């Protein structure tokens, strides 16, 4: 099954931003610790990766910047303020959302069974709560 790498990376960026933004209603800015942050995407990558910069602002001035990168498979390579635990949760969220949006139900069933080590030939199964393919 061919996967849309650009869609996966976009889902990952959305999940990352949902993690850092808190209650912010903005599409690319958030506040933390008395500072304001915003990100800008960089060049589009032919392989589907997303890169860009997170800017730090204080008193209306940019006081710092850090790069970010999300791999074509949705893996968060680097993003300021994202922990290892966040990265694992984001990976599951991305897989779950991608499978709901883009996968055929029969493919989702097979992937869910494979994830939990269940024979896909069964007609009923109880999946683990960590299984990103099960609803």
SVG drawing of the C-alpha trace seen along z (x, -y; Angstrom):
<svg xmlns="http://www.w3.org/2000/svg" viewBox="-17 -45 36 61">
<polyline fill="none" stroke="black" stroke-width="0.4" points="0.0,0.0 1.5,-3.3 1.4,-6.0 1.1,-9.8 4.3,-11.0 3.3,-14.7 -0.1,-14.0 1.7,-12.1 4.2,-14.9 1.4,-17.5 -0.6,-15.5 2.6,-15.4 3.1,-19.1 -0.6,-19.7 -0.1,-17.3 3.1,-19.1 1.5,-22.5 -1.5,-21.2 0.9,-20.0 2.8,-23.3 0.1,-25.9 -2.1,-25.2 -5.1,-27.5 -3.8,-29.6 -6.3,-30.2 -3.6,-31.2 -2.5,-29.0 1.2,-29.3 1.9,-31.3 1.8,-30.4 3.0,-31.8 4.9,-30.0 6.8,-31.3 6.2,-35.0 7.6,-34.6 5.8,-34.4 6.7,-31.9 5.8,-31.4 6.9,-29.0 7.4,-29.4 7.8,-26.5 11.0,-26.5 11.5,-25.2 9.3,-22.4 11.2,-19.1 10.9,-16.9 10.9,-13.8 7.9,-15.1 9.8,-16.3 8.8,-19.5 11.4,-21.9 11.2,-25.4 12.1,-27.7 10.6,-28.5 11.2,-32.1 11.3,-33.4 9.9,-36.9 10.2,-39.1 9.1,-42.8 8.0,-42.7 11.5,-41.6 12.8,-38.3 15.3,-37.2 16.1,-33.7 15.3,-31.0 15.6,-27.2 15.0,-24.9 12.5,-22.0 12.2,-19.0 9.5,-16.4 10.4,-13.4 8.2,-12.2 7.0,-9.3 5.7,-11.8 8.6,-11.3 9.4,-14.5 13.2,-14.7 13.4,-18.0 11.0,-20.7 11.7,-23.0 9.8,-22.0 8.7,-18.6 9.8,-15.8 10.5,-12.2 7.1,-11.3 5.4,-13.9 7.1,-12.4 5.8,-8.9 2.2,-10.2 2.4,-12.3 3.5,-9.3 0.5,-7.3 -1.9,-10.2 -0.5,-10.6 -0.8,-6.9 -4.4,-6.9 -5.5,-9.9 -3.8,-8.8 -5.4,-5.4 -8.9,-6.9 -8.5,-9.4 -6.7,-7.6 -6.8,-3.8 -9.5,-1.5 -11.3,0.3 -10.0,3.7 -6.4,2.4 -7.1,0.8 -8.4,4.1 -5.3,6.0 -3.0,3.3 -4.8,3.4 -4.6,7.2 -0.9,7.1 -0.2,4.4 -1.6,6.6 -0.5,10.0 -4.1,11.2 -4.9,13.4 -6.6,11.0 -8.9,13.9 -11.0,13.5 -14.3,11.7 -14.1,10.1 -11.1,8.8 -10.4,6.7 -7.5,4.4 -5.1,2.7 -5.7,-0.9 -2.3,-1.8 -3.3,-0.4 -3.4,-3.3 -5.4,-1.5 -8.3,-0.5 -11.3,-2.7"/>
</svg>
